[in-house]
Amino acid sequence: MSDTLTADNSYLYLPIGPRLLFVAVTNAKAEQRIKTWPSAKLVDETNRLVVLQASKYVYGADSIAAEFVEGHYGKPGPKSFMERLRERRNERAKLRDTA
């Protein structure tokens, strides 16, 4: 996912099944950029982010998936969209309070 959903060329992708990915974009340029990404890279990155952001349960269908989970689960990952949104709102509130 891009850092924001309001900027030009923003995108959001969400796994909706073992072999399905929902992708939303803000414009055709973002769509074309995502279409150039190799499928394997998109799958690996999506899986990595899902495992990094898991808080309790992560499952793998086979030993390869289990190794992947063991290599990524519990490690610090990027902040989620909601965490970034909360920080941004807190920063804005501080600026309002000091003005």
TIDO-338931 format. One record per atom (N, C-alpha, C, O): residue number from 1; chain; x, y, z. Coordinates in steps of 0.2 Angstrom, whole numbers, plus 5000, padded with zeros to 4 digits. Example, Ala and Ser with C-alpha at 12.3 -4.5 7.8 and 13.67 -1.06 7.14 Angstrom:
// TIDO-338931
nr 1; kette A; X 5066; Y 4972; Z 5039
nr 1; kette A; X 5062; Y 4978; Z 5039
nr 1; kette A; X 5066; Y 4984; Z 5039
nr 1; kette A; X 5071; Y 4983; Z 5042
nr 2; kette A; X 5064; Y 4989; Z 5035
nr 2; kette A; X 5068; Y 4995; Z 5036
nr 2; kette A; X 5064; Y 5000; Z 5039
nr 2; kette A; X 5067; Y 5006; Z 5040
***
This chain:
// TIDO-338931
nr 1; kette A; X 5004; Y 4994; Z 5000
nr 1; kette A; X 5000; Y 5000; Z 5000
nr 1; kette A; X 5004; Y 5006; Z 5000
nr 1; kette A; X 5010; Y 5006; Z 5003
nr 2; kette A; X 5002; Y 5011; Z 4997
nr 2; kette A; X 5006; Y 5017; Z 4997
nr 2; kette A; X 5005; Y 5021; Z 5003
nr 2; kette A; X 5001; Y 5019; Z 5007
nr 3; kette A; X 5009; Y 5026; Z 5005
nr 3; kette A; X 5009; Y 5029; Z 5011
nr 3; kette A; X 5003; Y 5033; Z 5012
nr 3; kette A; X 5001; Y 5034; Z 5018
nr 4; kette A; X 4999; Y 5035; Z 5007
nr 4; kette A; X 4993; Y 5039; Z 5008
nr 4; kette A; X 4988; Y 5036; Z 5003
nr 4; kette A; X 4990; Y 5034; Z 4997
nr 5; kette A; X 4982; Y 5037; Z 5004
nr 5; kette A; X 4977; Y 5035; Z 4999
nr 5; kette A; X 4974; Y 5041; Z 4995
nr 5; kette A; X 4970; Y 5040; Z 4991
nr 6; kette A; X 4976; Y 5047; Z 4997
nr 6; kette A; X 4974; Y 5053; Z 4994
nr 6; kette A; X 4978; Y 5056; Z 4988
nr 6; kette A; X 4976; Y 5060; Z 4984
nr 7; kette A; X 4984; Y 5054; Z 4988
nr 7; kette A; X 4989; Y 5057; Z 4983
nr 7; kette A; X 4988; Y 5054; Z 4976
nr 7; kette A; X 4986; Y 5048; Z 4976
nr 8; kette A; X 4990; Y 5057; Z 4971
nr 8; kette A; X 4991; Y 5054; Z 4965
nr 8; kette A; X 4995; Y 5048; Z 4965
nr 8; kette A; X 5000; Y 5047; Z 4968
nr 9; kette A; X 4993; Y 5043; Z 4961
nr 9; kette A; X 4996; Y 5037; Z 4960
nr 9; kette A; X 4996; Y 5032; Z 4967
nr 9; kette A; X 5000; Y 5028; Z 4967
nr 10; kette A; X 4991; Y 5033; Z 4971
nr 10; kette A; X 4991; Y 5029; Z 4977
nr 10; kette A; X 4988; Y 5023; Z 4975
nr 10; kette A; X 4984; Y 5022; Z 4970
nr 11; kette A; X 4989; Y 5018; Z 4979
nr 11; kette A; X 4986; Y 5011; Z 4978
nr 11; kette A; X 4985; Y 5007; Z 4985
nr 11; kette A; X 4988; Y 5009; Z 4990
nr 12; kette A; X 4981; Y 5003; Z 4985
nr 12; kette A; X 4979; Y 4998; Z 4990
nr 12; kette A; X 4979; Y 4991; Z 4988
nr 12; kette A; X 4975; Y 4990; Z 4983
nr 13; kette A; X 4982; Y 4987; Z 4991
nr 13; kette A; X 4981; Y 4980; Z 4989
nr 13; kette A; X 4979; Y 4976; Z 4995
nr 13; kette A; X 4982; Y 4977; Z 5001
nr 14; kette A; X 4975; Y 4971; Z 4994
nr 14; kette A; X 4972; Y 4967; Z 5000
nr 14; kette A; X 4971; Y 4960; Z 4998
nr 14; kette A; X 4967; Y 4959; Z 4993
nr 15; kette A; X 4974; Y 4955; Z 5001
nr 15; kette A; X 4973; Y 4948; Z 5000
nr 15; kette A; X 4966; Y 4946; Z 5001
nr 15; kette A; X 4964; Y 4947; Z 5007
nr 16; kette A; X 4962; Y 4943; Z 4997
nr 16; kette A; X 4955; Y 4941; Z 4998
nr 16; kette A; X 4955; Y 4933; Z 4997
nr 16; kette A; X 4949; Y 4931; Z 4998
nr 17; kette A; X 4960; Y 4930; Z 4996
nr 17; kette A; X 4960; Y 4923; Z 4996
nr 17; kette A; X 4967; Y 4920; Z 4994
nr 17; kette A; X 4971; Y 4924; Z 4993
nr 18; kette A; X 4968; Y 4914; Z 4994
nr 18; kette A; X 4975; Y 4911; Z 4994
nr 18; kette A; X 4978; Y 4913; Z 4987
nr 18; kette A; X 4984; Y 4913; Z 4986
nr 19; kette A; X 4974; Y 4914; Z 4982
nr 19; kette A; X 4976; Y 4916; Z 4975
nr 19; kette A; X 4973; Y 4922; Z 4972
nr 19; kette A; X 4973; Y 4923; Z 4966
nr 20; kette A; X 4970; Y 4926; Z 4977
nr 20; kette A; X 4967; Y 4932; Z 4974
nr 20; kette A; X 4969; Y 4938; Z 4978
nr 20; kette A; X 4970; Y 4938; Z 4984
nr 21; kette A; X 4970; Y 4944; Z 4975
nr 21; kette A; X 4972; Y 4950; Z 4977
nr 21; kette A; X 4967; Y 4956; Z 4975
nr 21; kette A; X 4967; Y 4957; Z 4969
nr 22; kette A; X 4964; Y 4959; Z 4979
nr 22; kette A; X 4960; Y 4965; Z 4978
nr 22; kette A; X 4965; Y 4971; Z 4977
nr 22; kette A; X 4969; Y 4972; Z 4982
nr 23; kette A; X 4965; Y 4975; Z 4972
nr 23; kette A; X 4969; Y 4981; Z 4971
nr 23; kette A; X 4965; Y 4987; Z 4969
nr 23; kette A; X 4960; Y 4986; Z 4964
nr 24; kette A; X 4966; Y 4992; Z 4972
nr 24; kette A; X 4962; Y 4998; Z 4971
nr 24; kette A; X 4968; Y 5004; Z 4969
nr 24; kette A; X 4973; Y 5004; Z 4973
nr 25; kette A; X 4966; Y 5008; Z 4965
nr 25; kette A; X 4971; Y 5013; Z 4963
nr 25; kette A; X 4967; Y 5020; Z 4962
nr 25; kette A; X 4961; Y 5020; Z 4961
nr 26; kette A; X 4971; Y 5025; Z 4962
nr 26; kette A; X 4968; Y 5032; Z 4962
nr 26; kette A; X 4968; Y 5034; Z 4954
nr 26; kette A; X 4964; Y 5039; Z 4953
nr 27; kette A; X 4972; Y 5031; Z 4950
nr 27; kette A; X 4972; Y 5034; Z 4943
nr 27; kette A; X 4975; Y 5028; Z 4939
nr 27; kette A; X 4978; Y 5023; Z 4941
nr 28; kette A; X 4975; Y 5030; Z 4932
nr 28; kette A; X 4977; Y 5025; Z 4927
nr 28; kette A; X 4985; Y 5024; Z 4928
nr 28; kette A; X 4987; Y 5019; Z 4926
nr 29; kette A; X 4988; Y 5029; Z 4929
nr 29; kette A; X 4995; Y 5029; Z 4930
nr 29; kette A; X 4997; Y 5024; Z 4936
nr 29; kette A; X 5002; Y 5020; Z 4935
nr 30; kette A; X 4994; Y 5024; Z 4941
nr 30; kette A; X 4995; Y 5019; Z 4947
nr 30; kette A; X 4994; Y 5012; Z 4944
nr 30; kette A; X 4997; Y 5008; Z 4946
nr 31; kette A; X 4988; Y 5011; Z 4941
nr 31; kette A; X 4986; Y 5005; Z 4938
nr 31; kette A; X 4992; Y 5002; Z 4934
nr 31; kette A; X 4994; Y 4996; Z 4934
nr 32; kette A; X 4994; Y 5006; Z 4929
nr 32; kette A; X 5000; Y 5004; Z 4924
nr 32; kette A; X 5006; Y 5002; Z 4928
nr 32; kette A; X 5009; Y 4997; Z 4926
nr 33; kette A; X 5008; Y 5006; Z 4933
nr 33; kette A; X 5014; Y 5005; Z 4937
nr 33; kette A; X 5013; Y 4998; Z 4941
nr 33; kette A; X 5018; Y 4994; Z 4941
nr 34; kette A; X 5007; Y 4996; Z 4944
nr 34; kette A; X 5006; Y 4990; Z 4947
nr 34; kette A; X 5006; Y 4984; Z 4942
nr 34; kette A; X 5009; Y 4979; Z 4944
nr 35; kette A; X 5004; Y 4985; Z 4936
nr 35; kette A; X 5004; Y 4980; Z 4931
nr 35; kette A; X 5011; Y 4978; Z 4929
nr 35; kette A; X 5012; Y 4973; Z 4926
nr 36; kette A; X 5015; Y 4982; Z 4930
nr 36; kette A; X 5022; Y 4981; Z 4928
nr 36; kette A; X 5026; Y 4977; Z 4933
nr 36; kette A; X 5031; Y 4974; Z 4932
nr 37; kette A; X 5023; Y 4977; Z 4939
nr 37; kette A; X 5027; Y 4973; Z 4945
nr 37; kette A; X 5026; Y 4965; Z 4943
nr 37; kette A; X 5021; Y 4963; Z 4941
nr 38; kette A; X 5032; Y 4962; Z 4944
nr 38; kette A; X 5031; Y 4954; Z 4943
nr 38; kette A; X 5027; Y 4951; Z 4948
nr 38; kette A; X 5027; Y 4953; Z 4954
nr 39; kette A; X 5022; Y 4947; Z 4945
nr 39; kette A; X 5018; Y 4943; Z 4950
nr 39; kette A; X 5021; Y 4940; Z 4956
nr 39; kette A; X 5018; Y 4941; Z 4962
nr 40; kette A; X 5026; Y 4937; Z 4955
nr 40; kette A; X 5030; Y 4934; Z 4960
nr 40; kette A; X 5032; Y 4939; Z 4966
nr 40; kette A; X 5032; Y 4937; Z 4972
nr 41; kette A; X 5034; Y 4944; Z 4964
nr 41; kette A; X 5037; Y 4950; Z 4968
nr 41; kette A; X 5031; Y 4952; Z 4972
nr 41; kette A; X 5031; Y 4953; Z 4978
nr 42; kette A; X 5025; Y 4953; Z 4969
nr 42; kette A; X 5019; Y 4956; Z 4972
nr 42; kette A; X 5016; Y 4951; Z 4977
nr 42; kette A; X 5014; Y 4953; Z 4983
nr 43; kette A; X 5016; Y 4944; Z 4975
nr 43; kette A; X 5014; Y 4939; Z 4980
nr 43; kette A; X 5019; Y 4939; Z 4986
nr 43; kette A; X 5016; Y 4939; Z 4992
nr 44; kette A; X 5025; Y 4939; Z 4985
nr 44; kette A; X 5030; Y 4938; Z 4990
nr 44; kette A; X 5030; Y 4944; Z 4995
nr 44; kette A; X 5030; Y 4944; Z 5001
nr 45; kette A; X 5029; Y 4950; Z 4992
nr 45; kette A; X 5029; Y 4956; Z 4996
nr 45; kette A; X 5022; Y 4956; Z 5000
nr 45; kette A; X 5022; Y 4958; Z 5006
nr 46; kette A; X 5017; Y 4955; Z 4997
nr 46; kette A; X 5010; Y 4954; Z 5001
nr 46; kette A; X 5010; Y 4949; Z 5006
nr 46; kette A; X 5008; Y 4951; Z 5012
nr 47; kette A; X 5013; Y 4943; Z 5005
nr 47; kette A; X 5014; Y 4938; Z 5010
nr 47; kette A; X 5018; Y 4941; Z 5016
nr 47; kette A; X 5016; Y 4940; Z 5022
nr 48; kette A; X 5024; Y 4944; Z 5014
nr 48; kette A; X 5028; Y 4946; Z 5019
nr 48; kette A; X 5025; Y 4951; Z 5024
nr 48; kette A; X 5025; Y 4951; Z 5030
nr 49; kette A; X 5021; Y 4956; Z 5021
nr 49; kette A; X 5018; Y 4961; Z 5025
nr 49; kette A; X 5012; Y 4958; Z 5029
nr 49; kette A; X 5011; Y 4960; Z 5035
nr 50; kette A; X 5008; Y 4953; Z 5027
nr 50; kette A; X 5003; Y 4950; Z 5030
nr 50; kette A; X 5006; Y 4947; Z 5037
nr 50; kette A; X 5003; Y 4947; Z 5042
nr 51; kette A; X 5012; Y 4943; Z 5036
nr 51; kette A; X 5015; Y 4939; Z 5041
nr 51; kette A; X 5018; Y 4944; Z 5046
nr 51; kette A; X 5017; Y 4943; Z 5052
nr 52; kette A; X 5021; Y 4950; Z 5044
nr 52; kette A; X 5024; Y 4954; Z 5048
nr 52; kette A; X 5019; Y 4958; Z 5053
nr 52; kette A; X 5020; Y 4960; Z 5058
nr 53; kette A; X 5013; Y 4959; Z 5050
nr 53; kette A; X 5008; Y 4963; Z 5053
nr 53; kette A; X 5003; Y 4958; Z 5057
nr 53; kette A; X 4999; Y 4961; Z 5061
nr 54; kette A; X 5004; Y 4952; Z 5057
nr 54; kette A; X 5000; Y 4947; Z 5061
nr 54; kette A; X 5001; Y 4948; Z 5068
nr 54; kette A; X 5007; Y 4949; Z 5070
nr 55; kette A; X 4996; Y 4948; Z 5072
nr 55; kette A; X 4997; Y 4949; Z 5079
nr 55; kette A; X 4996; Y 4942; Z 5083
nr 55; kette A; X 4998; Y 4942; Z 5089
nr 56; kette A; X 4993; Y 4937; Z 5081
nr 56; kette A; X 4992; Y 4931; Z 5084
nr 56; kette A; X 4992; Y 4925; Z 5080
nr 56; kette A; X 4996; Y 4920; Z 5083
nr 57; kette A; X 4989; Y 4924; Z 5075
nr 57; kette A; X 4989; Y 4918; Z 5071
nr 57; kette A; X 4992; Y 4919; Z 5064
nr 57; kette A; X 4990; Y 4924; Z 5061
nr 58; kette A; X 4996; Y 4915; Z 5061
nr 58; kette A; X 4998; Y 4914; Z 5054
nr 58; kette A; X 4998; Y 4907; Z 5053
nr 58; kette A; X 5001; Y 4903; Z 5056
nr 59; kette A; X 4995; Y 4905; Z 5047
nr 59; kette A; X 4995; Y 4898; Z 5045
nr 59; kette A; X 4999; Y 4897; Z 5038
nr 59; kette A; X 4998; Y 4902; Z 5034
nr 60; kette A; X 5001; Y 4892; Z 5037
nr 60; kette A; X 5004; Y 4890; Z 5031
nr 60; kette A; X 5002; Y 4883; Z 5028
nr 60; kette A; X 5000; Y 4879; Z 5032
nr 61; kette A; X 5001; Y 4883; Z 5022
nr 61; kette A; X 4998; Y 4876; Z 5019
nr 61; kette A; X 5003; Y 4871; Z 5019
nr 61; kette A; X 5001; Y 4865; Z 5018
nr 62; kette A; X 5010; Y 4872; Z 5019
nr 62; kette A; X 5014; Y 4867; Z 5018
nr 62; kette A; X 5021; Y 4869; Z 5022
nr 62; kette A; X 5021; Y 4874; Z 5025
nr 63; kette A; X 5026; Y 4865; Z 5021
nr 63; kette A; X 5032; Y 4866; Z 5025
nr 63; kette A; X 5036; Y 4872; Z 5022
nr 63; kette A; X 5039; Y 4876; Z 5026
nr 64; kette A; X 5035; Y 4874; Z 5016
nr 64; kette A; X 5038; Y 4880; Z 5013
nr 64; kette A; X 5035; Y 4886; Z 5016
nr 64; kette A; X 5038; Y 4891; Z 5018
nr 65; kette A; X 5028; Y 4886; Z 5016
nr 65; kette A; X 5025; Y 4892; Z 5019
nr 65; kette A; X 5026; Y 4892; Z 5027
nr 65; kette A; X 5027; Y 4898; Z 5029
nr 66; kette A; X 5027; Y 4887; Z 5030
nr 66; kette A; X 5029; Y 4887; Z 5037
nr 66; kette A; X 5036; Y 4890; Z 5038
nr 66; kette A; X 5037; Y 4894; Z 5043
nr 67; kette A; X 5040; Y 4888; Z 5034
nr 67; kette A; X 5047; Y 4891; Z 5035
nr 67; kette A; X 5047; Y 4899; Z 5033
nr 67; kette A; X 5050; Y 4903; Z 5037
nr 68; kette A; X 5043; Y 4901; Z 5029
nr 68; kette A; X 5042; Y 4908; Z 5027
nr 68; kette A; X 5039; Y 4912; Z 5033
nr 68; kette A; X 5041; Y 4917; Z 5035
nr 69; kette A; X 5034; Y 4909; Z 5036
nr 69; kette A; X 5031; Y 4912; Z 5042
nr 69; kette A; X 5036; Y 4912; Z 5048
nr 69; kette A; X 5036; Y 4917; Z 5051
nr 70; kette A; X 5040; Y 4907; Z 5049
nr 70; kette A; X 5045; Y 4907; Z 5054
nr 70; kette A; X 5050; Y 4912; Z 5053
nr 70; kette A; X 5052; Y 4915; Z 5058
nr 71; kette A; X 5051; Y 4913; Z 5047
nr 71; kette A; X 5056; Y 4918; Z 5046
nr 71; kette A; X 5054; Y 4926; Z 5046
nr 71; kette A; X 5058; Y 4930; Z 5047
nr 72; kette A; X 5048; Y 4927; Z 5046
nr 72; kette A; X 5045; Y 4934; Z 5046
nr 72; kette A; X 5040; Y 4935; Z 5052
nr 72; kette A; X 5040; Y 4941; Z 5054
nr 73; kette A; X 5037; Y 4930; Z 5055
nr 73; kette A; X 5032; Y 4932; Z 5061
nr 73; kette A; X 5036; Y 4934; Z 5067
nr 73; kette A; X 5041; Y 4932; Z 5069
nr 74; kette A; X 5033; Y 4939; Z 5070
nr 74; kette A; X 5036; Y 4942; Z 5076
nr 74; kette A; X 5041; Y 4947; Z 5075
nr 74; kette A; X 5043; Y 4950; Z 5080
nr 75; kette A; X 5043; Y 4948; Z 5069
nr 75; kette A; X 5048; Y 4954; Z 5068
nr 75; kette A; X 5045; Y 4960; Z 5066
nr 75; kette A; X 5039; Y 4960; Z 5064
nr 76; kette A; X 5048; Y 4966; Z 5068
nr 76; kette A; X 5045; Y 4972; Z 5067
nr 76; kette A; X 5044; Y 4973; Z 5059
nr 76; kette A; X 5048; Y 4972; Z 5055
nr 77; kette A; X 5038; Y 4976; Z 5058
nr 77; kette A; X 5036; Y 4977; Z 5051
nr 77; kette A; X 5034; Y 4984; Z 5050
nr 77; kette A; X 5035; Y 4988; Z 5055
nr 78; kette A; X 5032; Y 4986; Z 5045
nr 78; kette A; X 5030; Y 4993; Z 5044
nr 78; kette A; X 5024; Y 4995; Z 5047
nr 78; kette A; X 5020; Y 4990; Z 5049
nr 79; kette A; X 5023; Y 5001; Z 5049
nr 79; kette A; X 5017; Y 5003; Z 5053
nr 79; kette A; X 5011; Y 5002; Z 5048
nr 79; kette A; X 5011; Y 5003; Z 5042
nr 80; kette A; X 5005; Y 5000; Z 5051
nr 80; kette A; X 4999; Y 4999; Z 5047
nr 80; kette A; X 4996; Y 5006; Z 5045
nr 80; kette A; X 4998; Y 5011; Z 5048
nr 81; kette A; X 4992; Y 5006; Z 5040
nr 81; kette A; X 4989; Y 5012; Z 5038
nr 81; kette A; X 4985; Y 5016; Z 5044
nr 81; kette A; X 4986; Y 5022; Z 5045
nr 82; kette A; X 4982; Y 5012; Z 5048
nr 82; kette A; X 4978; Y 5015; Z 5054
nr 82; kette A; X 4983; Y 5017; Z 5059
nr 82; kette A; X 4982; Y 5023; Z 5062
nr 83; kette A; X 4989; Y 5014; Z 5060
nr 83; kette A; X 4994; Y 5017; Z 5064
nr 83; kette A; X 4996; Y 5024; Z 5062
nr 83; kette A; X 4997; Y 5029; Z 5065
nr 84; kette A; X 4998; Y 5024; Z 5055
nr 84; kette A; X 5000; Y 5030; Z 5052
nr 84; kette A; X 4995; Y 5036; Z 5053
nr 84; kette A; X 4996; Y 5042; Z 5054
nr 85; kette A; X 4988; Y 5034; Z 5052
nr 85; kette A; X 4983; Y 5039; Z 5052
nr 85; kette A; X 4982; Y 5041; Z 5059
nr 85; kette A; X 4981; Y 5047; Z 5060
nr 86; kette A; X 4983; Y 5037; Z 5064
nr 86; kette A; X 4982; Y 5039; Z 5071
nr 86; kette A; X 4988; Y 5044; Z 5073
nr 86; kette A; X 4987; Y 5049; Z 5076
nr 87; kette A; X 4994; Y 5043; Z 5070
nr 87; kette A; X 5000; Y 5047; Z 5072
nr 87; kette A; X 4999; Y 5054; Z 5068
nr 87; kette A; X 5000; Y 5059; Z 5071
nr 88; kette A; X 4996; Y 5054; Z 5062
nr 88; kette A; X 4995; Y 5060; Z 5058
nr 88; kette A; X 4990; Y 5064; Z 5062
nr 88; kette A; X 4991; Y 5070; Z 5063
nr 89; kette A; X 4985; Y 5061; Z 5064
nr 89; kette A; X 4979; Y 5065; Z 5068
nr 89; kette A; X 4982; Y 5068; Z 5074
nr 89; kette A; X 4980; Y 5073; Z 5076
nr 90; kette A; X 4986; Y 5064; Z 5078
nr 90; kette A; X 4989; Y 5066; Z 5084
nr 90; kette A; X 4994; Y 5072; Z 5083
nr 90; kette A; X 4994; Y 5077; Z 5087
nr 91; kette A; X 4998; Y 5072; Z 5077
nr 91; kette A; X 5002; Y 5078; Z 5076
nr 91; kette A; X 4998; Y 5084; Z 5074
nr 91; kette A; X 5000; Y 5089; Z 5076
nr 92; kette A; X 4992; Y 5083; Z 5070
nr 92; kette A; X 4988; Y 5089; Z 5069
nr 92; kette A; X 4985; Y 5092; Z 5075
nr 92; kette A; X 4984; Y 5098; Z 5076
nr 93; kette A; X 4983; Y 5087; Z 5080
nr 93; kette A; X 4980; Y 5090; Z 5086
nr 93; kette A; X 4985; Y 5094; Z 5090
nr 93; kette A; X 4983; Y 5099; Z 5093
nr 94; kette A; X 4991; Y 5091; Z 5090
nr 94; kette A; X 4996; Y 5095; Z 5094
nr 94; kette A; X 4998; Y 5102; Z 5091
nr 94; kette A; X 4998; Y 5107; Z 5094
nr 95; kette A; X 4998; Y 5102; Z 5084
nr 95; kette A; X 4998; Y 5109; Z 5081
nr 95; kette A; X 4993; Y 5113; Z 5082
nr 95; kette A; X 4994; Y 5119; Z 5083
nr 96; kette A; X 4987; Y 5111; Z 5082
nr 96; kette A; X 4981; Y 5115; Z 5084
nr 96; kette A; X 4981; Y 5117; Z 5091
nr 96; kette A; X 4979; Y 5123; Z 5092
nr 97; kette A; X 4983; Y 5113; Z 5096
nr 97; kette A; X 4984; Y 5115; Z 5103
nr 97; kette A; X 4989; Y 5120; Z 5104
nr 97; kette A; X 4988; Y 5124; Z 5109
nr 98; kette A; X 4994; Y 5120; Z 5100
nr 98; kette A; X 5000; Y 5125; Z 5101
nr 98; kette A; X 4998; Y 5132; Z 5098
nr 98; kette A; X 5002; Y 5137; Z 5099
nr 99; kette A; X 4993; Y 5132; Z 5093
nr 99; kette A; X 4992; Y 5138; Z 5089
nr 99; kette A; X 4988; Y 5143; Z 5093
nr 99; kette A; X 4986; Y 5148; Z 5090
***
